[in-house]
């Protein structure tokens, strides 16, 4: 994806299916994949690649999801909370 912005998020394992549906429902704003995990992990980390045109929209969507999503990295920078 040319000139894409990378965002890594974490969601609880039980919320991950909903998160996939949310991203699928916003078709075309981001490509995503689930990062490696162990079955026993209580969370799933997802890597999102977002075109520059949609970065603000995706960030707003993630903020609207509140505690369901933790942003781990935004671009090349780790996010501290």
C-alpha positions in Angstrom: 0.0 0.0 0.0 1.7 3.2 -1.2 2.2 5.9 1.4 0.4 3.9 4.1 0.3 4.7 7.8 0.8 1.7 10.2 -1.3 1.4 13.4 -1.0 -1.5 15.7 -3.9 -2.1 18.1 -4.8 -4.6 20.8 -8.2 -5.9 21.6 -9.4 -8.6 24.0 -9.6 -12.0 22.5 -13.4 -12.1 23.1 -13.8 -8.7 21.3 -11.6 -9.6 18.3 -14.4 -11.0 16.1 -16.4 -7.8 16.6 -13.3 -5.8 15.7 -12.9 -7.8 12.5 -16.5 -7.0 11.6 -16.1 -3.3 12.3 -13.1 -3.1 10.1 -14.8 -5.1 7.3 -17.8 -2.8 7.6 -15.6 0.1 6.9 -14.3 -1.4 3.7 -11.5 0.3 1.9 -10.3 2.5 4.7 -7.7 0.0 6.0 -6.0 -3.3 5.4 -5.4 -5.3 8.5 -4.0 -8.6 9.7 -3.8 -10.3 13.0 -0.3 -10.5 14.4 1.1 -13.8 15.7 -0.3 -15.0 19.0 -0.5 -17.9 21.3 -3.9 -19.6 21.8 -3.8 -18.8 25.5 -3.1 -15.1 25.0 -6.1 -13.0 26.4 -5.7 -10.5 23.5 -5.2 -10.2 19.8 -2.9 -7.6 18.3 -3.8 -6.3 14.8 -1.7 -4.4 12.3 -3.7 -1.8 10.3 -2.3 -0.2 7.1 -4.2 3.0 6.4 -3.9 5.3 3.4 -3.1 8.9 4.4 -6.5 10.0 3.2 -8.2 7.9 5.9 -5.8 8.1 8.9 -8.0 10.7 10.7 -11.1 8.6 10.1 -9.6 5.4 11.4 -8.2 7.1 14.5 -11.6 8.6 15.2 -13.2 5.1 14.7 -10.7 3.6 17.1 -11.3 6.3 19.7 -15.1 5.8 19.4 -14.5 2.1 20.3 -13.1 3.3 23.6 -11.7 0.7 26.0 -12.3 -2.1 23.5 -9.2 -1.0 21.6 -5.7 0.0 22.8 -3.5 1.7 20.3 0.0 0.2 20.7 1.8 2.0 17.9 0.8 4.9 15.7 3.1 5.3 12.7 6.6 4.4 13.9 6.0 5.6 17.4 4.9 3.5 20.4 1.8 5.0 22.1 2.1 5.5 25.9 -1.0 5.7 28.0 
